[in-house]
């Protein structure tokens, strides 16, 4: 019984294809179109995707071949199974410097997520100009635990995370040098339109301790509606939320901070209310003060100003 069943199926398959071939003399063009339609060329956009890895990192939807050729790692499928979620990362020794050449690349310390205890070492990451109309780069500090100093000064004994940009020759145009606990924070900087897009330096100080970091790099073209207005180091969107100074989680205000926090105006809204957070520890709002100073002398102290 089993043998007859198998033969019957085989005969049906031959009959179906035999019927198609029998049309050859009179309908050659039709037959070719029918046979070719079996082999469809699948195309899909190289959009963002969420990987299936432990951290659910963001990736780019590519073909498996393209992911491998670009130096990425496949983590899950996308595009209805025709593509893979390709994750790009730079991890390992940093003495010779590395280059970020793909959008949505993760910069990680050696051994991440485990901590790195190396001291007196500088890791440099250069940002490649991946497209002609590149204008801006965003750094998301998914995890960033570094060492700060008792005085809030970054560098020397403490660590120092510094961004340099070709957009301006003035260091005041760059984001500030930061250190300490920065997990959950972000930073934008302008890339200009020609030459190198910029660089990130992570200098480990002389103080012994544990450091670990995962920094996500996102490129923005000049016509991207999601990019921040020029001159904004941090950019917040949405109808509500919260923001903190760098190293707030480390319970310390860093020295030499001079940057702009910007807030997008949401549709249908015309006012912005900012209030002190309800958290008690660390103190949600405290700055240095001098009762002898007037409002015009704030430049000598720590201060917050608002403008529209």
N, C-alpha and C positions, 0 to 999 in steps of 0.2 A: 504493500500500500504506500509505503513511504517513497519507493522508487518511482511509482507512477505519478505521484503528486509533484515530485521534483521535475520530472520530464514534462509535465503539463505546464508548469511555470516557465520552463526554459522555452518551450514551444511558443508560448504567448509572447515572450520577449522578442523572439525571432520574427514572429508575425508582425508585431508592431513596427519594427524597423524595416522589415521586408516591404510593408505597405508604403513606407515613406520612400524607399528606394525605387519602387515601381513607378513613381511619378517622374522619374528622371528625364525621359524622352520628351515629355510635353511641358514640364514645369520646372526646368532647371533652375531658374532664378528664384522661384518660390522655395524650392527645396533648400538652396544654399542659405536663404534668409532664415528658414526654420532651424537648420542645423546650427548656424552661427548664433542664434538667439539663446542657445544653451549656455554659451560662454559670455556672461555679462561682466563688464568691467566695473568694479565697485570703487567709487570715490567717496571720500568723507572729509570734513573739515578737521584741521589740526587744532581742535578746541581743548580747553582745559578739562581735566578728569580727576577723579579721586582714586588713588591707588588702594589696593587691598592689603597693603602692608600693615605692620603693627601701628604705625603712626598715622595711617590714612593720609599720607602726604599727597599734595597736588602734583599732577603730572600733565603731560601733553599726549593727546590721542594720535598715535602714529602706527604705521605698519610695523610688524615685528622686525623686518629687515631694516627699515629706516631707523628704528630705535637702536638697534645694535650698531649700525654704522655711525650714528651720532654719539655713541658712547653712553647711552642710557641703559636703564634696567627696567624690564617689563614687569609690571605688578598689576595684574588684573586685565580685563578686556573692556573695550569700548566700541562705539559705532556698531552696535548690534552683533558684536563678536568678530567683526572684520578687522578691528585694530586692537592695539594693546595700550594700556595706560603707561606711558614711558616716563620714568622718574630720573631726573638728572641730579647728580650730587658731586661735590668735591670733598673728599675725606682723606685724611692721611697727613704725611709729613709736609710741612709748608716752607721749608728752608729756601727752596728755589722759586717759590711763588707759583701761583696757578691762575688760569684764565677762565672766566665765566663766559661761555660762548653760546649758551642756550637760555631761552626764557624759562622762568620758573625753575631755577637751579637752587639747590640747597647747599649751603656752605656749612660743613660740620668739623668739629675738632677730631683729632685722631682718637679712635676708639669709641666715638659717640655711639650710644648715649652715656657710656661710662665717662668719668671725669678725666681730665688731663692735668697732670701735676708738674709738667715741664715749666721751668722758670727762665727768664731772660732770653726769650725767643720771640721773633716777630714773624707773623704769618701775613703775607701780602696776596691779595686777590685782585686781579685786573679785570675790568669789565669791557668785554669786546663790544664794538658797535655792530650789533647784529642786523641793523637795517638803516637805510639812508635817512629816514625821517624820525629817528630816535630823539626824544626830548628829555626823558625823565626816567629815573630808576627808584623803585621803592624797596627798602629793606625791612623785612618783618622778622623781629627777634622772637621766633617761636620758643626758643630756649636760649637764654644768655645769662650765665652766672659767672661773673668775673670778680676780681678783687679791687676794692676801692681803698682809699686811705682815710685816716681819721679826720683829715682836714677837708676831704671832698675833692682833692686835687688828683686828677688822673695822670698817670705816667710815673716813671722812675720806679719807686717801690711798688706802686699800684699798677694795674693794667691800664691800657688805653686803646679804645676803639675809635679809629679816625677814618673819615671819608675825605678823599680829595677829588675835585672835579675840575675839568678844563673850562667850565663855564665862565669862571672869573679868575683873575690873578690874585684877587684879594681873599685872604683866608677867612675874613668875616662873612663872605658869601657862602662858605661851606657850612654843613651841619656841625654842631659843636662836638668836640672830643668827649666821649662818654666812657663810663666804667661802672662796675657794681652789678646790681641785680636789675636786669633789663627785660626779663621775660614778659612777653605780651606787648611790648612797645614797638614802635615802627619809626621809620625815617625816610624822607624823600630827599632827593637832590637832583639838580639839573645837570644834564650831560652835554649841553651845547649840541651843535649839529655837525661838527666835523672832528676828526681826530679820535683819540682814545676817549671812551665814555666815562672813565673815572677809575678809582681804585679804593679798596678797603684794606686797612691795616689793623691787625689785631696784635698789639704788643703786650707780651706777658711780662709783668714786672719782676722785681727781684724777691718779692715776698713769697714764701712757700704757701701753697694752698691748692685747692681743687677748682678747676675751671671747666665748663662745658658749654657748648653753643651749637645751635642750629639756626641759621639765618637764611630766609627765603628771599631770592632775588627776582623781582618782577620788572620787566621792561615796559615802558609806555611810549607809544608813538605820539607825535605832536597833535594828531587829530583824535586821540583817544579821549572820550568823554569822562573816563574814570581818573584821569591824571589830576594831580593837585594844581592849584594856581601857582604861578611862579613865585618863588621865595618862601614857600610853606615847607617847614621841616616836618610837621605833622599835619594830617588832614583827616577830619572826622566827618562822617556822613550819617544820615539817619535822623529820626525825630527826637531821639534821646540817647543818652550814653554817659560815659565818664572818661576822664583823661587825667593823667598823672605826670608829674615831672620825672625826668630820667633818674633812676635809682631810688624812686619813692619807696619801693619794697625793701630797699636796703636802709631805710629810715635816715636818709641823708640827702641834702641838696648839694649837688655837685658844683664846683667852682667854674667860673667862666662860661656860664650858660647864657647864650644870647640867640634866641631862635623864635620863629613864629608858629603858633598853633592856629590852624584855619578850620573854619566850620562851613560846610556847604549849606546854602539856603535851600530848604526843602520846599517843594511845591505846596502853595496854599498857606505858607507861614511867613510872617513878617517880623517876628521878634525872636530873640535868643535869651534864655535865662540861664545864668551860671550861678550855682550855689555850692557851698562847702559840703563835702561828703559827710555822711553820718558816722563813718568809722572813727573809732577813738584811738586806735593804735595801729600804725604810727599816727601822729597828729596830722589830720588831713590838710591843714593850712597853717604854716608858720614860716615867717621870713625874718631876717635880721632887721632890727629897728633901732632908731636913735631919736629920742624925744626932742632933741635940739634941732633936728633937721626939718626943713619945710618941704612941701610937696615938690618944689622945684629942685630939691637936692637929691631926688631919688636915684639919680644916675650913680651916686656913690655907694648905694646899698642894693640889696636884692629887691626887685619890684616886679609887679605884673601890670601891664597897661592894656587897654582895650581900644580897638579902632574898628571902623567900618569902611 
